[in-house]
Amino acid sequence: MGHLDHATFGWLTPVLSYAMACIGAALGLRCTVRALDATGRSRRNWLLTAASAIGTGIWTMHFVAMLGFGVTGTDIRYDVPLTILSLVVAMAVVGVGVFAVGHGRDRVRALLLGGLTTGLGVASMHYLGMAALRLHGDVTYDPLLVALSVVIAVVAATAALWAALNIKSPRAVAVASLVMGAAVSSMHYTGMLAVRVGVAPSDAALPGATTMQFIFPLAVGLGSYLFLTSAFVALTPTARERAAYASAERATEPEPAAPAPAPTTS
């Protein structure tokens, strides 16, 4: 049985992965709040941005954490197509949950359906990412811990969508994103505690890409996307702010001068 190290770089990868999860959650929640105040194409665009932000944040959290994952006695490689598929799955299933909440008429039903779908999708992303591992040996899982990680994912997703429906102020969104980031990180490390690796030493070359060849550049690119999108959302006024600006402009406009009286003729 190989020794598993989840933090080969110390606290760097756990802290950075948690930060990525929080940023993705905060951005997704803010976009969902914007979407609920919008209609038509604008609502759809905000929901798409929310889904991509939350999905990207969760995926980036997972693989930044995996930068610090190591197994004694074997190198680790990643299957590139499976890793990309895990990113697509993350964004797609989060999109289903977000759109269910954004367009559902029965909010309780939409929340439960969206939370279940999104939570199962987050768990699928995690275990697809783990299936992309290539190493000398066999990977097995503790079924109870796997089930617990799935439950955590569903509860975290449901709580996040509830927050999107009920939390409006930026301060409350920030607190909710910190909680959601902690929940996503808990799901990840619970899933990682379920992992068992039976190492079979070999000199054969492993297929796939190393973390620094593939995972690190992709994580940096997606992290940059989250930061840039966060800046865009922060600088874009909300519908209420635009209405307030318009009202203020109307209040400061000078009243039109009264028409001069027509001259009288004798």
Sequence and secondary structure as in RCSB ss.txt:
>XXXX:A:sequence
MGHLDHATFGWLTPVLSYAMACIGAALGLRCTVRALDATGRSRRNWLLTAASAIGTGIWTMHFVAMLGFGVTGTD
IRYDVPLTILSLVVAMAVVGVGVFAVGHGRDRVRALLLGGLTTGLGVASMHYLGMAALRLHGDVTYDPLLVALSV
VIAVVAATAALWAALNIKSPRAVAVASLVMGAAVSSMHYTGMLAVRVGVAPSDAALPGATTMQFIFPLAVGLGSY
LFLTSAFVALTPTARERAAYASAERATEPEPAAPAPAPTTS
>XXXX:A:secstr
   EES TTTTHHHHHHHHHHHHHHHHHHHHHHHHHT  HHHHHHHHHHHHHHHHHHHHHHHHHHHTT EETTB 
EEE HHHHHHHHHHHHHHHHHHHHHHHH SSHHHHHHHHHHHHHHHHHHHHHHHHHTEEESEEEEE HHHHHHHH
HHHHHHHHHHHHHHHH  SHHHHHHHHHHHHHHHHHHHHHHHHTEEEEE    S   SB IIIIIHHHHHHHHHH
HHHHHHHHHHS  HHHHHHHHHHHHHHS             
